[in-house]
Amino acid sequence: MLRILQYLFFIPYWIWLILVFLAFLVSSSVIGILLIPLLGRKAHQPMMAVYKFWSAFFFAAALIRVKVKNRERLYNHLPAIVVCNHGSNADMFFGAYSMPLSIKPLAKVQLKKMPLLGFLFSTVCVLVDRSSKESREKSSRAMLEELQRGNTIFIFPEGTRNTGKAPLNAFYDGAFRFAIETGYPVVALCTINARTVVPSDGLRVKPGNVTLQYLGPYPTKDLGKDDVESLKAQVWADMDDVLRTQDKLFR
């Protein structure tokens, strides 16, 4: 009986959020269709401003309070390569909310197949097909060009959403190898309690508090290819410690 009452209570809340999300999809798509032909590459920051606005609006509408800690660890070392844990369907929106307009996420090319949302991802992301060596090399060149323009790269080093019981899955080498090869610093972003309010294994959303905590920076200028594993292990251990001690799902 209590569970039924809970669902009855949340039905208007979920309908409201669906309407907000649809408004985001439609308005952002229209803005993108208008801006991109006019501005080309210069449309990136205006589009990120749109996504930042809608991220903040969605969190407010969902009664999700977001606190950002140690933001200066990123903002004082731009451009950088940001690596983030991926345990929530809202992680991309948490990134847009907390990062500068000069963010350039790396996303899998399969996202382009999603109606409207795929178009929106393609307006600001570097897309990669991880099964293709040619695509990976092309995305690496594109990311380097973005860094040289002053844009910060945003990567999920776990590769996909974490639906398991551990705070983190194993990290792939790519982000850390790329950071060492280019000499740009790594900054880590921990999304704390994100899986509680927006899980990775469904479309449920509920009110709550989320903390976005930056770690680092981790310098890479004096590192070589033999240091990829140690850099990756250090960042993983630091993020794992934060999530295990601060995220109520893992405490």
Buried (B, 14 or more C-beta within 10 A) or exposed (E): EEEEEEEEEBEEBBEEBEEBBEBBBEEBBEBBEEBBEEEEEEBBBBBBEBBBBBBBEBBEBBBBEBEBBBBEBBBEBBBBBBBBBBBBBBBBBBBBBBBBBBBBBBBBBEBBEEEBBBBBBBBBBBBBBBEEEEBEEBBBEBBBEBBEEEBBBBBBBBBEBBEEEEBBBEBBBBBBBBBBBBEBBBBBBBBBBBBBBBBBEEEEBBEBBBBBBBBBBBBBEEBEEEBBEEBBEBBBEBBBEBBBEBBEBBE
